[in-house]
């Protein structure tokens, strides 16, 4: 077991989710959805309207010119974003859509308003740091001497796409399995969760790191990856594991033996 104390005694205070609370909280859900829906507007302002430029200049940095806009002959052209900035803006939109889809159709636990606001702001802070690092001429991944598409953008976009897909698909597979009354009270061991017990956390870490890499380059990408690896392995996974061990007992221990990788498939 994760601790000699119960989950309520030891781990609940460190958990960002109200485990076991299945009642809907419409205000909390609306708060989260609202904060996440506002994020693309914030990132667009940073990328094209100069929001944050004065901060960068006060800190002694320079601000990159916007560059020629992407031409697609679609309504998207009205945004006036360069090809590189279009991809970063798309990452903000994609993460928002994924997370709002999750809370509206997949997540069963209650989302209190305070938690909804905290998680929404947390995601916007990281997205905003990505945008600020990108528009700063000293840190932008676009000024590494390569022509578009630069290596950090290619690698970061691949990580973002794979990670977001891993997170979404694994959670959809588990949610579909849980809908069957036959599976009530059982541990889900199938789909992508047969490769890692917390494959969705790995997917989240991957897309977060890819987004950061595409925006701020290798150092910022590695820093972001280190932060989320630390948080998940030292807090998120132990807390959730404590809850699952307590809830499912021997069945979860069998799952741990069958799938020894808690985070990265076939590695860790």
FILUMZA-438935 format. One line per 3 residues: for each residue x negated, y negated, z negated of N, C-alpha, C. Coordinates in Angstrom, 3 decimals, decimal comma. Example, Ala and Ser with C-alpha at 12.3 -4.5 7.8 and 13.67 -1.06 7.14 Angstrom:
2
-13,190 5,690 -7,800 -12,300 4,500 -7,800 -13,200 3,300 -7,800 ~ -12,850 2,250 -7,080 -13,670 1,060 -7,140 -12,900 -0,030 -7,870
This chain:
268
-0,843 1,193 0,000 0,000 0,000 0,000 -0,886 -1,253 0,000 ~ -0,323 -2,387 0,497 -1,094 -3,622 0,593 -1,414 -4,207 -0,768 ~ -0,582 -3,926 -1,784 -0,808 -4,476 -3,110 -0,063 -3,627 -4,116
-0,567 -3,603 -5,362 0,150 -2,891 -6,415 1,425 -3,627 -6,796 ~ 1,493 -4,921 -6,474 2,696 -5,706 -6,721 3,660 -5,548 -5,556 ~ 4,931 -5,881 -5,796 5,933 -5,802 -4,743 5,744 -6,929 -3,745
6,397 -6,793 -2,593 6,344 -7,834 -1,573 6,856 -9,157 -2,138 ~ 7,951 -9,115 -2,896 8,519 -10,340 -3,458 7,561 -11,000 -4,447 ~ 6,822 -10,198 -5,183 5,909 -10,723 -6,192 4,626 -11,289 -5,581
4,142 -10,650 -4,517 2,804 -10,956 -4,027 2,764 -11,631 -2,655 ~ 3,605 -11,189 -1,726 3,442 -11,608 -0,339 4,490 -12,571 0,194 ~ 5,667 -12,600 -0,380 6,742 -13,412 0,209 6,360 -14,888 0,297
5,667 -15,405 -0,715 5,304 -16,822 -0,714 4,350 -17,171 0,421 ~ 3,632 -16,182 0,959 2,682 -16,415 2,049 3,290 -16,137 3,409 ~ 4,555 -15,745 3,434 5,219 -15,360 4,675 5,967 -16,552 5,259
5,869 -16,749 6,564 6,590 -17,834 7,229 7,997 -17,437 7,644 ~ 8,358 -16,172 7,452 9,662 -15,663 7,859 10,384 -15,104 6,641 ~ 11,681 -15,330 6,573 12,483 -14,808 5,466 12,856 -13,358 5,766
11,946 -12,451 5,455 12,162 -11,029 5,733 13,393 -10,530 4,990 ~ 14,207 -9,786 5,700 15,393 -9,190 5,104 16,610 -10,084 5,096 ~ 16,437 -11,385 5,402 17,575 -12,317 5,434 18,113 -12,368 6,857
19,233 -11,683 7,097 19,776 -11,540 8,451 20,884 -12,537 8,766 ~ 21,286 -13,334 7,782 22,359 -14,291 8,032 21,862 -15,433 8,926 ~ 22,653 -15,837 9,922 22,215 -16,940 10,791 22,214 -18,273 10,048
21,287 -19,112 10,407 21,221 -20,465 9,878 21,217 -21,397 11,091 ~ 22,393 -21,879 11,453 22,531 -22,620 12,699 21,761 -23,933 12,671 ~ 21,711 -24,584 11,515 20,962 -25,829 11,427 19,470 -25,573 11,596
18,967 -24,508 10,974 17,561 -24,174 11,108 17,201 -23,803 12,533 ~ 18,057 -23,010 13,165 17,818 -22,630 14,554 17,826 -23,855 15,459 ~ 18,803 -24,735 15,266 18,894 -25,954 16,073 17,675 -26,849 15,856
17,195 -26,902 14,621 16,009 -27,706 14,317 14,798 -27,196 15,081 ~ 14,603 -25,886 15,037 13,469 -25,296 15,753 13,590 -25,524 17,253 ~ 14,765 -25,223 17,813 14,975 -25,374 19,249 14,759 -26,825 19,672
15,247 -27,755 18,863 15,080 -29,164 19,191 13,631 -29,604 19,204 ~ 12,880 -29,213 18,176 11,465 -29,573 18,128 10,703 -28,963 19,298 ~ 11,002 -27,712 19,615 10,278 -27,071 20,716 10,681 -27,661 22,065
11,959 -28,003 22,224 12,410 -28,586 23,486 11,796 -29,962 23,714 ~ 11,470 -30,663 22,635 10,882 -31,994 22,759 9,403 -31,940 23,147 ~ 8,756 -30,795 22,935 7,314 -30,719 23,145 6,878 -31,025 24,579
7,523 -30,466 25,625 7,076 -30,810 26,982 7,119 -32,303 27,273 ~ 8,082 -33,020 26,704 8,132 -34,464 26,895 6,921 -35,136 26,244 ~ 6,531 -34,628 25,070 5,352 -35,153 24,392 4,100 -34,891 25,212
3,946 -33,672 25,715 2,755 -33,338 26,501 2,718 -34,121 27,809 ~ 3,867 -34,338 28,422 3,924 -35,135 29,647 3,469 -36,562 29,357 ~ 3,887 -37,113 28,217 3,475 -38,459 27,846 1,978 -38,569 27,652
1,371 -37,547 27,040 -0,075 -37,561 26,832 -0,815 -37,424 28,153 ~ -0,312 -36,556 29,026 -0,994 -36,259 30,284 -0,848 -37,360 31,323 ~ 0,251 -38,133 31,263 0,498 -39,100 32,338 0,809 -40,520 31,878
1,230 -40,720 30,644 1,667 -42,037 30,197 0,668 -42,741 29,280 ~ -0,455 -42,120 29,067 -1,467 -42,758 28,234 -1,271 -42,597 26,746 ~ -0,295 -41,760 26,330 -0,116 -41,533 24,902 -1,373 -40,820 24,366
-1,978 -41,357 23,402 -3,185 -40,767 22,835 -4,466 -41,349 23,392 ~ -4,374 -42,107 24,494 -5,593 -42,673 25,088 -6,273 -43,650 24,146 ~ -5,499 -44,480 23,460 -6,092 -45,451 22,541 -6,813 -44,756 21,387
-6,279 -43,627 20,932 -6,940 -42,865 19,871 -8,289 -42,352 20,344 ~ -8,312 -41,814 21,549 -9,566 -41,301 22,105 -10,590 -42,421 22,221 ~ -10,170 -43,571 22,695 -11,087 -44,698 22,862 -11,571 -45,226 21,519
-10,700 -45,234 20,503 -11,117 -45,677 19,178 -12,172 -44,752 18,585 ~ -12,109 -43,487 18,963 -13,087 -42,515 18,467 -14,358 -42,495 19,308 ~ -14,420 -43,397 20,301 -15,627 -43,513 21,101 -15,633 -42,683 22,358
-14,512 -42,108 22,706 -14,427 -41,280 23,897 -13,907 -42,043 25,097 ~ -14,027 -41,409 26,261 -13,480 -41,971 27,482 -12,252 -41,192 27,914 ~ -11,440 -41,804 28,759 -10,213 -41,175 29,237 -10,336 -40,914 30,736
-10,044 -39,690 31,138 -10,140 -39,321 32,544 -9,066 -40,010 33,381 ~ -9,399 -40,393 34,611 -8,347 -40,851 35,526 -7,426 -39,683 35,864 ~ -6,203 -40,005 36,241 -5,211 -38,946 36,436 -5,472 -38,070 37,657
-6,042 -38,597 38,697 -6,279 -37,807 39,894 -5,062 -37,792 40,790 ~ -5,229 -37,368 42,055 -4,120 -37,362 43,004 -3,042 -36,369 42,588 ~ -1,765 -36,740 42,769 -0,682 -35,846 42,350 -0,540 -34,619 43,240
-0,014 -33,583 42,651 0,286 -32,358 43,389 1,451 -32,610 44,337 ~ 1,332 -32,121 45,562 2,396 -32,275 46,556 2,976 -30,906 46,875 ~ 4,234 -30,701 46,496 4,905 -29,420 46,755 6,139 -29,595 47,634
6,476 -30,869 47,929 7,699 -31,176 48,680 8,936 -30,639 47,975 ~ 8,893 -30,670 46,646 10,022 -30,278 45,808 10,255 -31,394 44,796 ~ 11,363 -31,333 44,043 11,593 -32,354 43,005 10,486 -32,433 41,968
9,655 -31,384 41,839 8,553 -31,408 40,880 7,580 -32,542 41,172 ~ 7,503 -32,956 42,431 6,560 -34,014 42,799 6,863 -35,327 42,098 ~ 8,105 -35,507 41,661 8,491 -36,749 40,984 7,746 -36,932 39,667
7,214 -35,851 39,099 6,463 -35,953 37,850 5,120 -36,644 38,042 ~ 4,588 -36,596 39,249 3,331 -37,273 39,531 2,119 -36,659 38,881 ~ 2,173 -35,379 38,601 1,067 -34,696 37,928 0,059 -34,157 38,934
-1,213 -34,253 38,596 -2,249 -33,621 39,405 -2,104 -32,103 39,307 ~ -2,719 -31,349 40,209 -2,612 -29,881 40,128 -3,032 -29,314 38,769 ~ -4,153 -29,798 38,228 -4,633 -29,283 36,942 -3,637 -29,622 35,833
-3,199 -30,882 35,803 -2,264 -31,291 34,764 -0,907 -30,608 34,935 ~ -0,551 -30,280 36,141 0,696 -29,560 36,375 0,668 -28,188 35,694 ~ -0,490 -27,528 35,765 -0,614 -26,207 35,142 -0,534 -26,326 33,627
-1,214 -27,318 33,056 -1,153 -27,501 31,605 0,254 -27,856 31,151 ~ 0,930 -28,705 31,906 2,318 -29,034 31,587 3,185 -27,780 31,678 ~ 2,935 -26,948 32,682 3,683 -25,695 32,818 3,463 -24,764 31,640
2,256 -24,783 31,063 1,988 -23,956 29,884 2,821 -24,428 28,692 ~ 2,963 -25,736 28,547 3,805 -26,270 27,478 5,249 -25,842 27,675 ~ 5,744 -25,960 28,897 7,132 -25,579 29,189 7,333 -24,078 28,981
6,381 -23,276 29,468 6,512 -21,825 29,341 6,530 -21,362 27,900 ~ 5,669 -21,931 27,060 5,647 -21,527 25,657 6,922 -21,961 24,953 ~ 7,443 -23,133 25,316 8,700 -23,594 24,731 9,848 -22,668 25,094
9,946 -22,303 26,371 11,032 -21,427 26,808 10,938 -20,066 26,132 ~ 9,726 -19,528 26,014 9,559 -18,222 25,379 9,991 -18,270 23,930 ~ 9,551 -19,264 23,197 9,851 -19,317 21,767 11,326 -19,610 21,508
11,942 -20,451 22,318 13,369 -20,700 22,139 14,199 -19,490 22,532 ~ 13,764 -18,775 23,559 14,436 -17,523 23,907 14,346 -16,531 22,765 ~ 13,196 -16,487 22,127 12,991 -15,551 21,012 13,953 -15,835 19,862
14,029 -17,092 19,454 14,863 -17,391 18,293 16,348 -17,280 18,616 ~ 16,734 -17,505 19,873 18,148 -17,477 20,245 18,665 -16,079 20,568 ~ 17,778 -15,183 21,032 18,256 -13,876 21,491 17,565 -12,680 20,855
16,412 -12,867 20,208 15,644 -11,733 19,700 15,535 -11,751 18,182 ~ 15,126 -12,866 17,623 14,869 -12,942 16,186 16,140 -12,734 15,380 ~ 16,064 -11,879 14,363 17,208 -11,575 13,508 17,136 -12,299 12,168
15,938 -12,626 11,707 15,791 -13,243 10,395 16,275 -14,697 10,407 ~ 16,676 -15,149 9,233 17,131 -16,526 9,079 15,975 -17,510 9,282 ~ 16,268 -18,629 9,942 15,298 -19,697 10,122 15,794 -20,933 9,373
15,312 -21,187 8,157 15,731 -22,383 7,419 15,294 -23,652 8,154 ~ 15,991 -24,764 7,960 15,623 -26,004 8,649 14,183 -26,443 8,409 ~ 13,718 -26,338 7,170 12,349 -26,762 6,873 11,336 -25,915 7,635
11,596 -24,605 7,717 10,696 -23,727 8,461 10,759 -24,023 9,945 ~ 11,977 -24,262 10,455 12,126 -24,592 11,860 11,346 -25,838 12,232 ~ 11,403 -26,856 11,364 10,667 -28,087 11,622 9,159 -27,851 11,545
8,722 -27,097 10,525 7,287 -26,845 10,349 6,706 -26,087 11,538 ~ 7,363 -25,005 11,945 6,840 -24,195 13,047 6,884 -24,978 14,358 ~ 7,959 -25,758 14,551 8,041 -26,570 15,751 6,927 -27,601 15,824
6,681 -28,294 14,715 5,613 -29,290 14,673 4,248 -28,625 14,828 ~ 4,066 -27,466 14,199 2,791 -26,740 14,287 2,434 -26,449 15,743 ~ 3,406 -25,969 16,504 3,144 -25,666 17,915 2,856 -26,926 18,713
3,578 -28,002 18,423 3,340 -29,252 19,145 1,974 -29,843 18,818 ~ 1,506 -29,662 17,591 0,181 -30,157 17,227 -0,889 -29,469 18,060 ~ -0,815 -28,155 18,177 -1,813 -27,436 18,973 -1,703 -27,804 20,444
-0,479 -27,915 20,975 -0,322 -28,307 22,363 -0,862 -29,711 22,599 ~ -0,624 -30,613 21,652 -1,105 -31,985 21,793 -2,623 -32,053 21,728 ~ -3,230 -31,267 20,867 -4,690 -31,211 20,830 -5,234 -30,733 22,172
-4,577 -29,742 22,767 -4,991 -29,281 24,093 -4,944 -30,424 25,103 ~ -3,828 -31,155 25,113 -3,674 -32,253 26,075 -4,696 -33,353 25,829 ~ -4,947 -33,676 24,566 -5,911 -34,723 24,238 -7,332 -34,319 24,611
-7,689 -33,075 24,339 -9,015 -32,599 24,741 -9,160 -32,640 26,260 ~ -8,068 -32,381 26,962 -8,153 -32,386 28,420 -8,357 -33,791 28,975 ~ -7,630 -34,779 28,473 -7,741 -36,124 29,048 -8,991 -36,857 28,577
-9,663 -36,338 27,560 -10,909 -36,941 27,073 -12,065 -36,504 27,982 ~ -12,793 -37,456 28,521 -13,846 -37,136 29,492 -15,005 -36,370 28,867 ~ -15,167 -36,457 27,541 -16,266 -35,736 26,881 -15,930 -34,268 26,594
-14,658 -33,914 26,601 -14,259 -32,555 26,202 -13,440 -31,811 27,247 ~ -13,004 -32,482 28,296 -12,101 -31,859 29,261 -12,735 -30,678 29,977 ~ -11,979 -29,616 30,131 -12,461 -28,440 30,857 -12,584 -28,707 32,350
-12,040 -29,831 32,803 -12,055 -30,123 34,236 -13,337 -30,802 34,698 ~ -14,236 -31,135 33,760 -15,450 -31,877 34,135 -16,698 -31,022 33,937 ~ -16,588 -29,749 34,272 -17,744 -28,851 34,095 -18,590 -28,741 35,365
-18,335 -29,594 36,352 -19,151 -29,595 37,557 -18,612 -28,734 38,672 ~ -17,524 -28,012 38,422 -16,931 -27,158 39,443 -15,772 -27,874 40,130 ~ -15,485 -27,436 41,344 -14,301 -27,921 42,039 -13,076 -27,165 41,528
-11,915 -27,782 41,718 -10,660 -27,142 41,323 -10,436 -25,877 42,168 ~ -9,999 -24,770 41,577 -9,726 -24,542 40,154 -10,985 -24,124 39,396 ~ -11,273 -24,802 38,316 -12,462 -24,534 37,521 -12,330 -23,198 36,790
-13,480 -22,619 36,437 -13,491 -21,311 35,768 -12,672 -21,303 34,475 ~ -12,789 -22,327 33,599 -11,950 -22,304 32,392 -10,464 -22,280 32,711 ~ -10,059 -22,956 33,783 -8,648 -22,953 34,167 -8,223 -21,578 34,652
-9,053 -20,934 35,452 -8,719 -19,600 35,979 -8,626 -18,583 34,844 ~ -9,660 -18,544 33,999 -9,676 -17,580 32,898 -8,567 -17,898 31,896 ~ -8,428 -19,176 31,555 -7,411 -19,575 30,591 -6,005 -19,285 31,084
-5,742 -19,529 32,351 -4,415 -19,259 32,908 -4,114 -17,765 32,900 ~ -5,127 -16,938 33,200 -4,935 -15,491 33,162 -4,631 -15,023 31,748 ~ -5,377 -15,539 30,776 -5,136 -15,177 29,377 -3,747 -15,627 28,927
-3,365 -16,827 29,325 -2,047 -17,354 28,968 -0,940 -16,463 29,533 ~ -1,046 -16,114 30,809 -0,010 -15,323 31,462 0,104 -13,934 30,849 ~ -1,041 -13,271 30,666 -1,033 -11,927 30,090 -0,551 -11,969 28,644
-1,047 -12,921 27,869 -0,678 -13,003 26,457 0,791 -13,299 26,251 ~ 1,315 -14,268 26,983 2,728 -14,611 26,837 3,607 -13,439 27,262 ~ 3,195 -12,734 28,325 3,952 -11,564 28,794 3,918 -10,445 27,764
2,752 -10,218 27,160 2,634 -9,188 26,122 3,546 -9,490 24,941 ~ 3,505 -10,721 24,495 4,315 -11,100 23,340 5,799 -10,954 23,645 ~ 6,229 -11,493 24,773 7,656 -11,467 25,111 8,146 -10,052 25,376
7,427 -9,296 26,187 7,882 -7,955 26,543 7,922 -7,040 25,327 ~ 6,902 -7,104 24,479 6,879 -6,234 23,301 8,060 -6,540 22,385 ~ 8,370 -7,812 22,214 9,481 -8,187 21,331 10,828 -7,825 21,947
10,935 -7,928 23,262 12,175 -7,533 23,933 12,385 -6,030 23,832 ~ 11,317 -5,253 23,986 11,420 -3,796 23,865 11,890 -3,401 22,468 ~ 11,308 -4,009 21,466 11,679 -3,682 20,087 13,111 -4,109 19,787
13,502 -5,290 20,263 14,854 -5,781 20,003 15,897 -4,880 20,652 ~ 15,625 -4,415 21,879 16,564 -3,523 22,562 16,701 -2,206 21,811 ~ 15,598 -1,697 21,276 15,617 -0,436 20,517 16,412 -0,603 19,229
16,250 -1,740 18,562 16,925 -1,967 17,282 18,435 -2,113 17,422 ~ 18,916 -2,414 18,624 20,350 -2,617 18,806 21,149 -1,320 18,655 ~ 20,495 -0,185 18,827 21,188 1,094 18,706 21,403 1,447 17,244
22,633 1,741 16,830 22,891 2,147 15,433 22,106 3,391 15,036 ~ 21,781 4,233 16,010 21,032 5,456 15,743 19,648 5,143 15,170 ~ 19,104 3,976 15,507 17,748 3,622 15,082 17,711 2,803 13,794
18,864 2,610 13,176 18,914 1,819 11,945 18,048 2,448 10,852 ~ 17,219 1,642 10,230 16,369 2,128 9,145 15,136 2,868 9,593 ~ 14,842 2,856 10,903 13,676 3,546 11,423 12,610 2,551 11,866
11,392 3,029 11,990 10,271 2,216 12,454 10,156 2,337 13,962 ~ 10,076 1,209 14,647 9,892 1,240 16,097 8,434 1,562 16,417 ~ 8,227 2,601 17,220 6,878 3,059 17,532 6,608 3,114 19,027
7,553 2,662 19,834 7,436 2,836 21,270 6,928 1,608 22,006 ~ 7,033 1,677 23,352 6,658 0,558 24,195 5,245 0,071 23,913 ~ 5,074 -1,211 23,962 3,753 -1,795 23,734 3,301 -1,655 22,289
4,246 -1,428 21,379 3,874 -1,228 19,981 3,247 0,143 19,736 ~ 3,171 0,977 20,770 2,454 2,248 20,642 0,955 2,060 20,864 ~ 0,558 0,868 21,307 -0,858 0,565 21,521 -1,450 -0,250 20,371
-0,631 -1,034 19,714 -1,073 -1,847 18,574 0,137 -2,115 17,701 ~ -0,042 -2,049 16,388 1,094 -2,235 15,483 1,586 -3,679 15,463 ~ 0,751 -4,587 15,921 1,135 -6,001 15,959 0,729 -6,586 17,313
1,123 -5,897 18,367 0,762 -6,298 19,726 1,302 -7,684 20,060 ~ 2,436 -8,061 19,459 2,994 -9,391 19,726 2,101 -10,489 19,150 ~ 1,491 -10,237 17,992 0,561 -11,213 17,421 -0,690 -11,343 18,301
-1,137 -10,230 18,833 -2,278 -10,268 19,744 -1,927 -11,063 20,996 ~ -0,723 -10,854 21,533 -0,291 -11,602 22,703 -0,238 -13,094 22,427 ~ 0,286 -13,464 21,256 0,351 -14,881 20,886 -1,048 -15,484 20,807
-1,970 -14,774 20,165 -3,336 -15,263 20,051 -3,973 -15,419 21,421 ~ -3,686 -14,489 22,324 -4,277 -14,548 23,660 -3,779 -15,754 24,448 ~ -2,457 -15,988 24,436 -1,979 -17,112 25,240 -2,355 -18,446 24,612
-2,367 -18,507 23,277 -2,801 -19,734 22,620 -4,266 -20,053 22,981 ~ -5,117 -19,040 22,962 -6,531 -19,224 23,276 -6,715 -19,599 24,745 ~ -5,933 -18,965 25,635 -6,023 -19,286 27,048 -5,603 -20,706 27,352
-4,546 -21,163 26,716 -4,074 -22,538 26,868 -5,160 -23,517 26,431 ~ -5,764 -23,249 25,278 -6,825 -24,118 24,766 -8,048 -24,105 25,673 ~ -8,411 -22,931 26,169 -9,556 -22,812 27,062 -9,334 -23,607 28,342
-8,154 -23,484 28,933 -7,854 -24,195 30,173 -7,902 -25,703 29,980 ~ -7,572 -26,179 28,788 -7,522 -27,613 28,540 -8,854 -28,181 28,062 ~ -9,443 -27,549 27,054 -10,612 -28,124 26,396 -11,910 -27,369 26,577
-11,902 -26,316 27,369 -13,136 -25,600 27,644 -13,445 -24,482 26,659 ~ -14,646 -23,946 26,790 -15,005 -22,711 26,087 -15,078 -22,884 24,574 ~ -15,614 -24,007 24,113 -15,757 -24,191 22,663 -14,395 -24,331 22,000
-13,524 -25,156 22,568 -12,195 -25,329 21,991 -11,389 -24,042 22,121 ~ -11,533 -23,324 23,226 -10,842 -22,050 23,378 -11,276 -21,046 22,329 ~ -12,596 -20,960 22,080 -13,120 -20,032 21,074 -12,697 -20,450 19,668
-12,659 -21,760 19,414 -12,238 -22,246 18,101 -10,783 -21,890 17,834 ~ -9,947 -22,077 18,837 -8,530 -21,731 18,696 -8,355 -20,237 18,481 ~ -9,079 -19,437 19,248 -9,000 -17,988 19,091 -9,418 -17,577 17,680
-10,510 -18,152 17,184 -10,990 -17,810 15,840 -9,964 -18,167 14,775 ~ -9,300 -19,312 14,930 -8,298 -19,737 13,953 -7,152 -18,736 13,871 ~ -6,603 -18,341 15,031 -5,446 -17,456 15,014 -5,825 -16,023 14,648
-7,002 -15,571 15,054 -7,458 -14,249 14,629 -7,575 -14,217 13,111 ~ -8,159 -15,263 12,539 -8,303 -15,321 11,082 -6,931 -15,346 10,410 ~ -6,031 -16,202 10,880 -4,731 -16,336 10,227 -3,934 -15,049 10,303
-3,932 -14,410 11,446 -3,155 -13,182 11,577 -3,761 -12,030 10,788 ~ -5,081 -11,868 10,845 -5,698 -10,722 10,177 -5,807 -10,899 8,673 ~ -5,886 -12,153 8,189 -6,044 -12,396 6,760 -4,736 -12,755 6,063
-3,720 -13,177 6,812 -2,439 -13,549 6,204 -1,256 -12,856 6,886 ~ -1,047 -13,153 8,163 0,159 -12,690 8,847 0,348 -11,188 8,837 ~ -0,682 -10,453 9,249 -0,566 -8,996 9,319 -0,498 -8,363 7,930
-1,361 -8,708 6,975 -1,227 -8,119 5,631 0,132 -8,375 4,991 ~ 0,670 -9,583 5,180 1,974 -9,906 4,599 3,069 -9,055 5,223 ~ 3,083 -8,971 6,543 4,105 -8,168 7,224 3,923 -6,687 6,916
2,685 -6,239 6,881 2,428 -4,833 6,575 2,929 -4,477 5,184 ~ 2,742 -5,378 4,218 3,235 -5,147 2,861 4,744 -4,942 2,876 ~ 5,431 -5,797 3,617 6,893 -5,702 3,704 7,318 -4,385 4,351
6,651 -4,005 5,450 7,040 -2,795 6,177 6,719 -1,527 5,378 ~ 5,588 -1,518 4,700 5,242 -0,365 3,874 6,268 -0,169 2,767 ~ 6,686 -1,276 2,174 7,660 -1,211 1,089 9,036 -0,793 1,607
9,395 -1,260 2,792 10,719 -0,984 3,344 10,840 0,437 3,881 ~ 9,795 0,911 4,593 9,898 2,187 5,303 9,122 3,328 4,646 ~ 8,251 3,021 3,710 7,550 4,069 2,977 6,728 5,001 3,843
6,960 6,314 3,684 6,158 7,325 4,377 6,240 7,194 5,892 ~ 7,394 6,791 6,394 7,534 6,681 7,855 6,571 5,649 8,425 ~ 6,396 4,543 7,694 5,454 3,537 8,193 4,010 4,020 8,059
3,725 4,784 7,022 2,382 5,340 6,889 2,074 6,294 8,034 ~ 3,078 7,051 8,481 2,887 7,926 9,645 2,600 7,094 10,889 ~ 3,301 5,979 11,028 3,075 5,091 12,167 1,659 4,517 12,138
1,167 4,151 10,953 -0,187 3,626 10,821 -1,224 4,664 11,237 ~ -0,974 5,914 10,906 -1,912 6,961 11,321 -1,817 7,229 12,815 ~ -0,617 7,179 13,381 -0,429 7,435 14,804 -0,980 6,296 15,660
-0,874 5,062 15,158 -1,375 3,883 15,881 -2,349 3,162 14,948 ~ -3,622 3,530 14,970 -4,578 2,972 14,014 -4,977 1,525 14,285 ~ -4,638 1,021 15,484 -5,048 -0,334 15,842 -3,979 -1,324 15,381
-4,367 -2,227 14,490 -3,382 -3,145 13,919 -3,246 -4,437 14,710 ~ -4,227 -4,748 15,576 -4,213 -6,041 16,257 -4,577 -5,892 17,743 ~ -5,827 -5,600 18,048 -6,259 -5,461 19,434 -6,184 -3,998 19,851
-5,418 -3,663 20,893 -5,301 -2,261 21,320 -6,658 -1,633 21,611 ~ -6,842 -0,385 21,102 -8,026 0,428 21,335 -9,315 -0,168 20,748 ~ -9,189 -1,207 19,946 -10,383 -1,849 19,401 -10,281 -2,133 17,917
-9,160 -2,706 17,463 -9,125 -3,208 16,082 -7,694 -3,104 15,534
